[in-house]
Amino acid sequence: MRFSKKNDVIGTANRGDATESSLCTLCRADCKGKCETWLSSMVGRKLLYPRSFGLVTAGANNTTHVGVSYNSLRIQGYAYGAQGLTENLTNSPDDCIFPNVSLETQFGNQVKTKVRMPLMTGALGSTFIAQKYWDSFAIGGALVGIPVVIGENVVGVDRNSQINPGDKKQGKIEVAPELDRRINTYLRYYDGYGAIIVQLNVEDTRNGVAEYVINKYGNKCIIELKWGQGAKNIGGEIQVRSLDYARFLKDRGYVVDPDPSIPEVQRGFEQGAIKSFARHSRLGATNLNSVEKVREDFMSTVEYLRSLGFDRITLKTGSYGMEELAMAIKFSTDASLDLLTIDGSGGGTGMSPWNMMQSWGVPSINLHSKAYEYANVISAKGKRVVDMSFAGGFALEDHIFKALALGAPYTKLICMGRAIMVPGFLGANIEGAIYPERRAKVNGNWNELPKTVLEVGKTADEIFVGYHSLEEKIGKDEMKNIPYGAIAFYTLADKLGCGLQQLMAGARKFSLSQISRHDIFSGNRETARETGIPHVSDVNDESARKILNS
């Protein structure tokens, strides 16, 4: 097991059980530390190195690989050469240094979307934790220059939105203040890199979210169709503790469990036996009974969205089986979509049924390996395969490299959900502790800075190593408007980016387009069999023997 509860080398610890991603299974917004992602959100790239320099030596404890996972892949290094240097660089040792590795990339079909580093957020939708910390997530993502996704149901759960009923299939949104807030928060700091993506599920389609977005924002937004996610095989959920709100959601057309319209349920709530209600979305495509019908419906939907005026359309799919994976890749390619996000099991969410999250779907590494295999089938026919993003339990810079390599050359981005929410929580807690008058506004959970933060500093410019570079980027005056959660986001992204640059330089790849499946190998035979990535002892063995026999 690569990740245990404590890592003495970099001085981190998990509050709960460590997952494959290095995060705790249950990540709390009020956590006082200090997993690797949490601490990286303050000290940044410092956490790439062992602590107590000058007093210690450090050695890896990840030499035995058990089971099939991304942690059983290892990254190649080479002793000569350099590939992917930008035009202004030569292959001299003075130019071939890791800070010169370019992390810029782009995705899209006809319209290219530029991105500063190969990351995007997961879909941050109607969960209250996404709503409360949105400013940190959106501003942080915009400042880093990566896509941020507004998830499903944001309009539907907003009590201040106004949806006039149209026909039975389509409503008309008159007012959507929460959706507007989320879009405009990102666009305020958007500088040409990244994108704001608005996701559609069944209820969003019925409510007319796509029509509202295109009429008000035009092509400032990307629209995303949703088939599913890796954490659950049903629609999105939230939990509410108000009977009145539960009734509102029921009237909006959602599935609410238990049903707040039933008198005995109301009595149970009044007596305290029922303390909360779960709001669920609907399953899509229940009226379609064949692959041909799904394709026909999908193509018709894409055509309709294009007729509205959207020039960039993406698809998010979950950890279904191989048939659905093939459908997602083939249909997205045929429809000339701009991005396909493939979310494997092993990721996380705000409120999925726990045992469902533990036991359903295809694990990320198996799903992503098959995605590459299926993309090759389409590519062999001379078609341009849809650009892809891999998601499902990623948190660290080596995860980014491995996933990009496993899906190369089709994978352009890596989608992180829980990992890049952590800095939002941490920054809000720090801001609320330093400035009690802001605590409620930023949703801080601390009354004072804990020891784990005081060990780093007492003020924002002491605590966040990314503070000064961000201040240089946007200016001192604008810095006053940036929530600390966004500063923490910027700091974590700098650590991930620097770590990725180092891994790429070691593989002699100075631009993302040069990363390939030859840059990773499998740590055990089972992983080699499942992924098609050769075992460490087999990679380049033939060329090694030629050297020996020359």
C-alpha positions as CSV (number, residue, x, y, z in Angstrom):
1,M,0.0,0.0,0.0
2,R,1.6,3.3,-1.1
3,F,-0.4,5.5,1.2
4,S,-0.7,5.0,4.9
5,K,-2.1,7.3,7.6
6,K,1.3,9.0,8.1
7,N,4.2,10.0,5.9
8,D,7.2,10.8,8.0
9,V,9.3,11.9,5.1
10,I,7.3,15.0,4.2
11,G,5.6,15.4,7.6
12,T,2.0,14.7,6.6
13,A,-0.8,12.6,8.2
14,N,-4.3,11.6,7.3
15,R,-7.1,12.3,9.8
16,G,-8.9,9.2,8.6
17,D,-8.1,6.2,6.4
18,A,-5.9,7.0,3.4
19,T,-7.3,6.2,0.0
20,E,-5.5,5.3,-3.2
21,S,-5.4,9.0,-4.0
22,S,-3.7,9.9,-0.7
23,L,-6.8,11.8,0.5
24,C,-8.9,10.6,3.5
25,T,-11.9,8.5,2.7
26,L,-14.0,11.2,4.4
27,C,-12.6,14.7,3.7
28,R,-14.0,17.3,6.1
29,A,-14.3,21.0,5.4
30,D,-13.3,21.8,9.0
31,C,-10.2,19.6,9.0
32,K,-7.1,21.0,10.8
33,G,-4.7,18.9,8.8
34,K,-2.6,17.6,7.6
35,C,-2.6,15.3,4.5
36,E,-0.3,16.0,1.6
37,T,-2.9,18.0,-0.4
38,W,-3.9,20.0,2.7
39,L,-0.4,21.0,3.5
40,S,0.6,21.6,-0.1
41,S,-2.2,24.2,-0.2
42,M,0.0,26.4,2.1
43,V,3.6,25.4,1.5
44,G,3.3,24.5,-2.2
45,R,6.3,23.0,-3.9
46,K,8.2,22.8,-0.7
47,L,6.3,19.6,-0.1
48,L,7.9,17.9,-3.1
49,Y,10.9,17.3,-0.9
50,P,11.7,15.5,2.4
51,R,11.5,17.7,5.5
52,S,14.4,18.6,7.8
53,F,17.0,19.0,5.1
54,G,20.5,18.7,6.4
55,L,19.5,16.5,9.2
56,V,18.1,13.5,7.3
57,T,18.4,11.1,4.5
58,A,15.2,9.6,3.0
59,G,14.3,6.5,1.1
60,A,11.3,5.3,-0.8
61,N,8.9,2.8,0.8
62,N,7.0,2.1,-2.4
63,T,9.1,-0.7,-4.0
64,T,6.5,-3.5,-3.7
65,H,3.5,-3.1,-5.9
66,V,0.4,-5.2,-5.1
67,G,-2.8,-5.2,-7.1
68,V,-3.9,-3.2,-10.1
69,S,-4.1,0.6,-9.6
70,Y,-2.4,3.8,-10.8
71,N,0.0,3.3,-7.9
72,S,1.2,0.1,-9.5
73,L,2.4,2.1,-12.5
74,R,5.9,3.6,-12.4
75,I,7.4,6.5,-14.4
76,Q,10.3,6.0,-16.8
77,G,13.4,8.1,-16.7
78,Y,16.0,8.3,-19.3
79,A,19.8,9.1,-19.3
80,Y,20.0,10.9,-22.6
81,G,18.0,13.0,-25.1
82,A,15.4,15.7,-25.0
83,Q,12.0,15.9,-26.8
84,G,9.4,18.6,-27.1
85,L,11.6,21.7,-26.6
86,T,9.9,24.9,-27.5
87,E,11.3,27.0,-30.4
88,N,13.3,29.3,-28.2
89,L,15.2,26.4,-26.5
90,T,18.1,24.3,-27.5
91,N,19.1,20.8,-26.3
92,S,21.9,22.3,-24.2
93,P,21.9,21.4,-20.5
94,D,21.4,25.1,-19.8
95,D,18.0,25.0,-21.6
96,C,16.9,21.5,-20.6
97,I,16.0,22.3,-17.1
98,F,12.7,21.4,-15.5
99,P,11.4,25.0,-15.2
100,N,11.4,25.1,-19.0
101,V,9.0,22.3,-19.3
102,S,5.8,23.6,-20.9
103,L,2.5,22.6,-19.2
104,E,0.3,24.4,-21.6
105,T,-2.2,22.4,-23.6
106,Q,-5.5,22.7,-25.5
107,F,-8.5,20.7,-26.2
108,G,-11.4,20.9,-28.7
109,N,-12.4,20.1,-32.2
110,Q,-13.0,23.2,-34.4
111,V,-12.6,25.7,-31.5
112,K,-9.6,25.2,-29.4
113,T,-9.7,25.9,-25.6
114,K,-6.3,26.9,-24.2
115,V,-5.3,25.6,-20.7
116,R,-2.3,26.6,-18.7
117,M,-1.8,23.1,-17.1
118,P,-3.5,19.8,-17.9
119,L,-6.1,20.0,-15.1
120,M,-9.8,20.6,-14.8
121,T,-12.2,20.5,-11.8
122,G,-14.8,17.8,-11.3
123,A,-18.4,18.9,-11.6
124,L,-19.3,21.2,-8.7
125,G,-23.0,21.1,-8.7
126,S,-26.0,21.4,-6.3
127,T,-24.2,20.1,-3.2
128,F,-24.1,22.8,-0.5
129,I,-20.4,22.4,-0.1
130,A,-19.9,23.4,-3.7
131,Q,-22.2,26.4,-3.2
132,K,-20.5,27.6,0.0
133,Y,-17.0,27.5,-1.4
134,W,-17.7,28.3,-5.0
135,D,-15.7,31.6,-4.9
136,S,-12.6,29.8,-3.9
137,F,-13.0,27.1,-6.5
138,A,-14.0,29.4,-9.4
139,I,-11.6,32.2,-8.8
140,G,-8.7,29.8,-8.0
141,G,-9.4,27.8,-11.2
142,A,-9.6,31.0,-13.3
143,L,-6.4,32.4,-11.9
144,V,-4.6,29.0,-12.6
145,G,-6.1,29.0,-16.1
146,I,-7.9,25.6,-16.0
147,P,-11.6,24.7,-16.8
148,V,-14.0,24.7,-13.9
149,V,-17.3,22.7,-14.2
150,I,-20.6,23.9,-12.8
151,G,-22.4,20.6,-12.1
152,E,-25.9,19.5,-12.4
153,N,-29.1,20.9,-10.7
154,V,-27.7,24.3,-9.7
155,V,-30.8,26.1,-11.1
156,G,-33.3,23.5,-9.9
157,V,-32.3,23.6,-6.2
158,D,-32.0,27.4,-6.1
159,R,-35.1,28.7,-4.3
160,N,-34.5,32.1,-5.9
161,S,-34.6,30.9,-9.4
162,Q,-37.8,31.4,-11.4
163,I,-38.8,28.7,-13.8
164,N,-42.1,29.2,-15.7
165,P,-43.6,25.9,-16.8
166,G,-43.6,25.5,-20.6
167,D,-44.8,22.3,-22.1
168,K,-44.4,19.0,-20.3
169,K,-40.8,18.5,-21.5
170,Q,-39.4,22.0,-21.3
171,G,-39.5,24.9,-18.7
172,K,-38.3,28.4,-19.3
173,I,-35.9,30.0,-16.8
174,E,-36.6,33.6,-16.1
175,V,-34.2,34.1,-13.3
176,A,-31.2,32.0,-12.1
177,P,-29.2,33.9,-9.6
178,E,-27.0,31.1,-8.3
179,L,-26.1,30.0,-11.8
180,D,-25.3,33.6,-12.7
181,R,-23.2,34.0,-9.7
182,R,-21.1,30.9,-10.5
183,I,-20.6,31.8,-14.1
184,N,-19.7,35.5,-13.4
185,T,-17.4,34.7,-10.6
186,Y,-15.2,32.6,-12.9
187,L,-15.5,35.0,-15.9
188,R,-14.3,37.9,-13.8
189,Y,-10.8,36.4,-13.6
190,Y,-10.8,34.5,-16.9
191,D,-7.9,35.7,-19.1
192,G,-8.2,33.4,-22.1
193,Y,-7.0,30.2,-20.5
194,G,-9.4,27.7,-19.1
195,A,-13.2,27.7,-19.5
196,I,-16.4,27.7,-17.5
197,I,-18.4,24.5,-18.3
198,V,-22.1,24.2,-17.5
199,Q,-23.4,20.6,-17.1
200,L,-26.9,19.3,-18.1
201,N,-28.7,16.4,-16.6
202,V,-32.4,15.3,-17.1
203,E,-33.8,18.0,-14.9
204,D,-31.5,20.7,-16.2
205,T,-32.7,19.8,-19.8
206,R,-36.3,20.0,-18.7
207,N,-35.8,23.4,-17.0
208,G,-34.1,24.9,-20.1
209,V,-30.6,25.5,-18.7
210,A,-29.0,25.3,-22.1
211,E,-31.3,27.9,-23.6
212,Y,-30.8,30.2,-20.6
213,V,-27.0,30.0,-20.8
214,I,-26.7,30.5,-24.6
215,N,-29.2,33.5,-24.5
216,K,-27.4,35.2,-21.6
217,Y,-23.7,34.2,-22.1
218,G,-23.4,33.0,-25.6
219,N,-20.2,31.0,-26.2
220,K,-18.5,32.3,-23.1
221,C,-19.6,28.9,-21.6
222,I,-19.1,25.4,-22.8
223,I,-22.2,23.1,-22.4
224,E,-21.7,19.6,-21.1
225,L,-24.0,16.6,-21.5
226,K,-24.0,14.2,-18.6
227,W,-24.3,10.4,-18.8
228,G,-23.0,9.7,-15.3
229,Q,-20.1,9.7,-12.9
230,G,-17.7,7.3,-11.2
231,A,-19.0,7.6,-7.6
232,K,-22.6,6.4,-8.2
233,N,-24.8,4.8,-10.9
234,I,-27.8,6.9,-10.2
235,G,-28.3,10.7,-10.5
236,G,-27.0,13.3,-8.2
237,E,-28.1,13.7,-4.6
238,I,-28.2,16.3,-1.9
239,Q,-29.5,16.1,1.7
240,V,-31.8,18.8,3.1
241,R,-32.9,19.3,6.7
242,S,-35.9,21.5,6.1
243,L,-39.4,20.1,5.5
244,D,-40.3,23.3,3.6
245,Y,-37.3,23.0,1.3
246,A,-38.0,19.3,0.7
247,R,-41.5,20.2,-0.4
248,F,-40.1,22.9,-2.7
249,L,-37.8,20.4,-4.3
250,K,-40.6,17.9,-4.7
251,D,-42.7,20.6,-6.4
252,R,-39.7,21.4,-8.7
253,G,-40.0,17.8,-10.0
254,Y,-37.3,16.1,-8.1
255,V,-37.4,12.7,-6.4
256,V,-37.3,13.3,-2.7
257,D,-36.8,10.5,-0.2
258,P,-38.7,10.1,2.1
259,D,-41.6,11.8,0.3
260,P,-42.3,15.1,2.1
261,S,-45.9,15.2,0.8
262,I,-47.0,12.1,2.8
263,P,-48.7,13.0,6.1
264,E,-47.0,10.3,8.1
265,V,-43.6,11.5,6.9
266,Q,-44.4,15.0,7.9
267,R,-45.4,13.8,11.4
268,G,-42.2,11.8,11.6
269,F,-40.2,15.0,10.8
270,E,-42.1,17.0,13.3
271,Q,-41.5,14.4,16.0
272,G,-37.8,14.2,15.2
273,A,-37.7,10.7,13.9
274,I,-37.0,11.9,10.4
275,K,-34.2,14.5,10.4
276,S,-33.4,15.0,6.7
277,F,-34.5,14.3,3.2
278,A,-32.5,13.1,0.2
279,R,-33.1,14.8,-3.2
280,H,-32.3,12.6,-6.2
281,S,-32.1,13.2,-9.9
282,R,-33.6,10.9,-12.5
283,L,-31.8,8.3,-14.6
284,G,-31.4,9.3,-18.2
285,A,-32.2,7.4,-21.4
286,T,-34.7,5.1,-19.6
287,N,-37.0,5.3,-22.7
288,L,-34.2,4.0,-25.0
289,N,-33.8,0.3,-25.4
290,S,-30.9,-0.2,-27.9
291,V,-27.5,1.2,-28.8
292,E,-29.1,2.5,-32.0
293,K,-31.7,4.4,-30.1
294,V,-29.1,5.9,-27.8
295,R,-27.0,7.1,-30.7
296,E,-30.0,8.6,-32.4
297,D,-31.1,10.5,-29.3
298,F,-27.5,11.6,-28.6
299,M,-26.9,12.9,-32.1
300,S,-30.2,14.7,-32.0
301,T,-29.4,16.4,-28.7
302,V,-26.0,17.5,-30.0
303,E,-27.6,18.9,-33.1
304,Y,-30.1,20.8,-31.1
305,L,-27.4,22.3,-28.8
306,R,-25.5,23.4,-31.9
307,S,-28.7,24.9,-33.3
308,L,-28.9,27.0,-30.2
309,G,-25.5,28.4,-30.9
310,F,-23.1,26.4,-28.8
311,D,-19.7,26.0,-30.6
312,R,-18.2,23.9,-27.8
313,I,-20.0,20.8,-26.4
314,T,-18.6,18.1,-24.1
315,L,-19.7,14.9,-22.5
316,K,-19.2,13.4,-19.0
317,T,-19.6,9.7,-18.6
318,G,-19.2,7.4,-15.6
319,S,-17.7,4.0,-14.8
320,Y,-20.2,2.0,-16.7
321,G,-19.2,-1.2,-18.6
322,M,-17.4,-1.5,-21.9
323,E,-20.4,-1.1,-24.1
324,E,-21.2,2.3,-22.7
325,L,-17.5,3.3,-22.8
326,A,-17.4,2.4,-26.5
327,M,-20.6,4.3,-27.1
328,A,-19.2,7.4,-25.4
329,I,-16.0,7.4,-27.4
330,K,-17.6,6.6,-30.7
331,F,-20.6,8.9,-30.4
332,S,-18.5,11.8,-29.1
333,T,-16.1,11.3,-32.0
334,D,-18.8,11.1,-34.6
335,A,-20.5,14.2,-33.2
336,S,-17.2,16.1,-33.2
337,L,-17.5,16.9,-29.5
338,D,-14.7,18.9,-27.9
339,L,-14.0,16.8,-24.8
340,L,-15.1,13.5,-23.3
341,T,-14.5,13.1,-19.5
342,I,-14.3,9.5,-18.4
343,D,-14.8,9.1,-14.7
344,G,-13.7,5.8,-13.2
345,S,-14.8,4.2,-9.9
346,G,-12.5,5.2,-7.0
347,G,-13.2,8.9,-7.1
348,G,-15.5,10.7,-4.7
349,T,-18.5,12.9,-4.3
350,G,-20.4,14.9,-1.8
351,M,-23.2,12.5,-1.1
352,S,-23.2,9.1,-2.8
353,P,-24.6,6.0,-1.1
354,W,-21.5,4.6,0.6
355,N,-21.7,0.9,-0.4
356,M,-22.7,1.9,-3.9
357,M,-19.5,4.1,-4.1
358,Q,-17.5,1.1,-2.8
359,S,-18.8,-1.6,-5.0
360,W,-20.2,-0.3,-8.3
361,G,-18.5,0.3,-11.6
362,V,-15.2,-0.1,-13.3
363,P,-12.1,1.0,-11.4
364,S,-10.3,4.0,-13.0
365,I,-7.2,2.3,-14.3
366,N,-9.2,-0.5,-16.0
367,L,-11.7,1.9,-17.6
368,H,-8.9,4.3,-18.8
369,S,-6.9,1.4,-20.2
370,K,-9.9,0.3,-22.2
371,A,-10.6,3.9,-23.3
372,Y,-7.1,4.0,-24.9
373,E,-7.7,0.6,-26.6
374,Y,-11.1,1.7,-28.0
375,A,-9.7,5.1,-29.1
376,N,-7.1,3.2,-31.1
377,V,-9.7,1.2,-32.9
378,I,-11.4,4.4,-34.1
379,S,-8.1,6.1,-34.9
380,A,-7.1,3.2,-37.1
381,K,-10.0,4.0,-39.3
382,G,-8.6,7.4,-40.0
383,K,-10.9,9.4,-37.7
384,R,-9.8,12.1,-35.3
385,V,-10.7,10.7,-31.9
386,V,-12.4,13.1,-29.4
387,D,-10.1,14.7,-26.9
388,M,-10.4,13.0,-23.5
389,S,-10.1,13.8,-19.9
390,F,-9.5,11.1,-17.3
391,A,-11.1,11.3,-13.8
392,G,-11.5,9.1,-10.8
393,G,-9.3,9.4,-7.6
394,F,-6.5,11.6,-8.7
395,A,-4.7,14.0,-6.3
396,L,-0.9,14.2,-7.0
397,E,1.4,15.2,-9.7
398,D,2.5,11.6,-10.5
399,H,-1.2,10.7,-11.0
400,I,-1.4,13.4,-13.6
401,F,1.7,12.1,-15.5
402,K,0.6,8.5,-15.3
403,A,-3.0,9.2,-16.5
404,L,-1.8,11.4,-19.3
405,A,0.7,8.7,-20.4
406,L,-1.8,5.8,-20.1
407,G,-4.3,7.6,-22.4
408,A,-1.7,9.3,-24.7
409,P,-2.1,10.8,-27.3
410,Y,-5.9,11.1,-26.7
411,T,-5.9,12.4,-23.1
412,K,-5.4,16.1,-22.8
413,L,-6.6,16.8,-19.3
414,I,-6.8,15.2,-15.9
415,C,-10.0,15.9,-13.9
416,M,-9.6,16.3,-10.1
417,G,-12.6,16.5,-7.8
418,R,-12.0,16.2,-4.1
419,A,-8.3,17.1,-4.3
420,I,-8.8,20.6,-5.6
421,M,-11.7,21.3,-3.2
422,V,-9.3,20.9,-0.2
423,P,-7.6,24.2,-0.6
424,G,-11.0,25.9,-0.8
425,F,-11.9,24.5,2.6
426,L,-8.5,25.3,4.1
427,G,-8.3,28.8,2.8
428,A,-11.8,29.7,4.1
429,N,-10.9,28.3,7.5
430,I,-7.7,30.4,7.7
431,E,-9.5,33.6,6.5
432,G,-12.3,33.1,9.0
433,A,-9.9,32.6,11.8
434,I,-7.7,35.6,11.0
435,Y,-10.7,37.8,10.3
436,P,-13.7,36.7,12.5
437,E,-15.9,39.3,10.8
438,R,-15.5,37.4,7.5
439,R,-16.1,34.0,9.0
440,A,-19.7,33.6,8.1
441,K,-19.3,35.1,4.6
442,V,-16.4,32.7,3.6
443,N,-17.9,29.7,5.6
444,G,-14.9,29.3,7.8
445,N,-15.1,26.7,10.5
446,W,-12.3,27.7,12.8
447,N,-12.3,30.2,15.7
448,E,-8.5,30.4,15.7
449,L,-5.6,29.1,13.7
450,P,-4.6,25.6,14.8
451,K,-1.0,24.6,15.6
452,T,-0.7,22.9,12.2
453,V,-1.2,26.3,10.5
454,L,0.8,28.4,13.0
455,E,3.8,26.2,12.3
456,V,3.7,27.7,8.8
457,G,2.7,31.3,9.6
458,K,0.2,33.7,11.1
459,T,-0.8,35.9,8.2
460,A,-1.8,35.2,4.6
461,D,1.5,36.4,3.1
462,E,3.4,34.1,5.6
463,I,1.1,31.1,5.3
464,F,0.6,30.8,1.5
465,V,3.8,30.4,-0.5
466,G,1.9,31.3,-3.6
467,Y,0.7,34.6,-2.2
468,H,3.4,36.9,-3.6
469,S,3.5,35.4,-7.1
470,L,-0.3,35.8,-7.3
471,E,0.0,39.4,-6.0
472,E,2.5,40.0,-8.8
473,K,0.1,38.5,-11.3
474,I,-3.0,40.5,-10.4
475,G,-1.7,43.5,-8.4
476,K,-2.0,44.5,-4.7
477,D,-5.3,46.2,-5.1
478,E,-7.0,43.2,-6.7
479,M,-5.4,40.9,-4.2
480,K,-7.8,42.3,-1.6
481,N,-10.7,40.8,-3.4
482,I,-9.3,37.2,-3.6
483,P,-10.6,34.7,-1.1
484,Y,-7.9,32.8,0.8
485,G,-9.4,29.6,-0.6
486,A,-8.4,30.8,-4.1
487,I,-4.9,31.6,-2.9
488,A,-4.6,28.1,-1.5
489,F,-5.9,26.7,-4.8
490,Y,-3.3,28.7,-6.7
491,T,-0.6,27.5,-4.3
492,L,-1.6,23.8,-4.6
493,A,-1.7,24.1,-8.4
494,D,1.9,25.5,-8.3
495,K,3.1,22.5,-6.4
496,L,1.3,20.1,-8.8
497,G,2.7,21.9,-11.8
498,C,6.2,22.0,-10.5
499,G,6.1,18.3,-9.6
500,L,4.7,17.5,-13.0
501,Q,7.5,19.5,-14.7
502,Q,10.1,17.6,-12.7
503,L,8.6,14.2,-13.7
504,M,8.5,15.3,-17.3
505,A,12.0,16.6,-17.4
506,G,13.2,13.2,-16.0
507,A,11.4,11.5,-18.8
508,R,13.1,14.0,-21.2
509,K,9.7,15.3,-22.3
510,F,9.6,19.2,-22.4
511,S,6.0,19.5,-23.7
512,L,2.8,17.6,-22.9
513,S,2.3,16.4,-26.4
514,Q,5.5,14.3,-26.1
515,I,4.2,12.2,-23.2
516,S,3.5,8.7,-24.4
517,R,2.7,5.2,-23.0
518,H,6.4,4.5,-23.3
519,D,7.0,6.8,-20.4
520,I,5.4,4.4,-17.9
521,F,5.8,0.8,-16.9
522,S,3.9,-1.6,-14.7
523,G,5.2,-2.6,-11.3
524,N,3.6,-6.1,-11.4
525,R,2.6,-8.6,-14.0
526,E,-1.1,-8.3,-13.3
527,T,-1.1,-4.5,-13.9
528,A,0.8,-5.2,-17.2
529,R,-1.8,-7.6,-18.3
530,E,-4.7,-5.3,-17.5
531,T,-3.3,-2.1,-18.9
532,G,-1.1,-3.2,-21.8
533,I,1.8,-1.3,-20.2
534,P,4.8,-3.7,-20.1
535,H,6.4,-4.8,-16.9
536,V,9.4,-2.9,-15.6
537,S,11.7,-5.8,-16.4
538,D,10.5,-6.1,-19.9
539,V,10.6,-2.5,-21.1
540,N,13.6,-1.9,-23.4
541,D,15.0,-5.3,-22.5
542,E,15.5,-6.1,-26.2
543,S,17.5,-2.9,-26.9
544,A,19.5,-3.5,-23.7
545,R,20.6,-6.9,-25.0
546,K,21.6,-5.4,-28.3
547,I,23.9,-3.1,-26.4
548,L,25.4,-6.0,-24.4
549,N,25.9,-8.0,-27.6
550,S,27.3,-5.2,-29.7
